[in-house]
Amino acid sequence: MAEEEDAPVRRRIRLEKLLLDPLGIEELRDYIGELREEIARVEADIARKNSHKSAADAFFRKPG
């Protein structure tokens, strides 16, 4: 049990790695496009959450 507690925490894999060998060049380009769209979606959500956090921090900031 001590070994399990000392083991480094493994990051959860969120995206299943696609086998690239059978894909042609156009399919690979399409796949890159899909990944870029997902990255943009995640970045937009990060920006939205940062905006909410900034607004909350400003609202709850103690007058100094």
Secondary structure, 3 states (H helix, E strand, C coil): CHHHHHCCCCCCCCCCCCCCCCCCHHHHHHHHHHHHHHHHHHHHHHHHHHHHHHHHHHHHCCCC
